[in-house]
Amino acid sequence: VTSDGTYLYAATDQGIRRGLLSDPFLVDYNAWELITDIPNYTGTFSSMAFYENYLFASLEDPAEEQDQVYYSNGSGWTAYPYFTGESCYELLNQGDYLSLVDDTAVHLINDDLLVVQQLFSNRPRSAALDMQGDLWLADYGWGLMTNQGGGSWTITPDGPY
């Protein structure tokens, strides 16, 4: 779920839906409209983020071969050219950056929509920036990874996954 200040957007397994934030009946499913101008608009969308006046959305590939990441500033949708992973796990507005977590890394995207930093791992799932601007990555097998101090290192719990 994300918002542009006017609408609330939800990525669902049946497309992207949006509802007016000012609508007093937003809890009613019928108040939400389906976004139909994005490719494969009835597909499964797994993540969304609003960043620098762009709406980003990730579309899951039903064949599990190549997800797609799209973005729009309100005048049509474009495939994000720097998404090269097979799966997109998360899109998240981090303030100064947008983080995109795929199956190999977290990619920080700046306001020019360029990838400016990456942190690679075996099975990344989520990412965050801390108050000092250090990147943290939640890895399914390695625990927490960070680029704190200029190099990457991990914090792995002593126990099962």
N, C-alpha and C positions, 0 to 999 in steps of 0.2 A: 504494500500500500504506500502511496506517496501523494503529495498535494502540490499544486502550483499556486495555491492561495485562493483560487476560485473553485476548482474542482478537487474532489478526492478520487484518486484512480486506484483500481484494484486489479492486480494480475490474477487471473483465474485459470482453471483448466478448460474454460470455454470462452477464452478471449479476454480482452481488457474492458472493464466497465468503468464508467465515471458517473459521479453524482455531484450536484451542486452543493458546496459546503453550506450555503444559506438555505437549502431546502429543509423545512422542518420535518419532512417525512423521509429523511435519508435512511432511516432504519428499514423502510419498505423497499424490498428488492425491485419493485416496479419503478422506483424513482431513479434507478440507475440505467444508463444507456450503454449499449455495446458500441465500442469504437470499431468502425468498419473500414477505415481507410488504410489500415496497416496490413501488410501481406499476411496471409493465413490467419485472418482475424478471428476465426473460431477455434484456433489451436490452443495449446497449453502454454500460457505465459507464467514464468516462475518468479520473476523479479522485476521491480520497477524502481526508478529513482528520478526525481526532478533536480536538475543541476544546471545552473547558468542559463536559465530560460529554455532548456531542452528537457524533453521527457524521454527517458531511456527505458527500453523494455527488452527482456530476453524471452525468446520463443524456443521452447523445447522441441527438439527433433524427435518425432515418434519412433524413428528407426534407431535412435540413440547414436547417431554418427556425427552430426554437426548442428549444434544449436545456432541460433542467429541472434544478434543484438542489433536493435534498431533504435534510431533516435529521431526526434521531430521537434521543431520549434513552432509547430502549428500549421505549417504549410507543406504537409506530406512527410512520409517516413523514408529514411535512408538507412541502408545497412551500415553499421559501424565498421569501417575498413580495418581497424587495428585489432579487432577481435579475431584471434587465430586459434583459440582453444576448441575442443570438441564440445565441452559443456560449460554453461555459464551458471555458476552457483549463486552469485550475489552481485547486485548493483546497489551502491549505497553512497549518498551524498555525505562527504566527510568535511564539508565547509569549503575549504580552498580547493579541494580535489573531489573527484568521483572515483570510488574504488570499484573495480571490476574483478571479481574472483572467478577464474576459470579452473580447468582441471590440472593446470601446471603452476599457476602463480596468482598473485594479486598484482594488478596493474593500476597505478595511480594516473588519472587523467586530469590534465589541467584545463583552464578555461578556454584554451584554443582547441580542445578536444584531442590533444596529443598525449600519448603515454610518456610520462616523464620519470617514472620510477617503477621498478618491478622487484618483487621478492618471490623467489621460486621455492616450491616444496613438492613433496610427493603426492599429497592428497589435500589440497587447501579447501576450506569450506567457507571461511568468513574472515573479514579484516577490519581493522580500526586504526586510526591515528590517535596517539596520545597528545597531551597538552604541549609536549616538547616537539611534536612533529615526527616522532618515531613511528614507524609502521609496525603493526602487530598482525600476525596471521594465525588463525586457528587451523591447525592441520589435523586431519582425522587420525593419523597414527603418531605424529611427532609431538603433539601438544601445541604449545605456543612457540611461534618463531618471531624474531624481531630483527630489525636492522639497526637497533640502538647501538650507538658508539661507532658507527661506520661499517661494521661487519655484521654478518648474520649469525645468530646463535639461537638455541632452543631451550625451552623449559619443558621437560617431559616428566609427568607424574610417575612415581615409582609404584606401578600397579598395572592392571589390565587396561586396555583401551577404554 
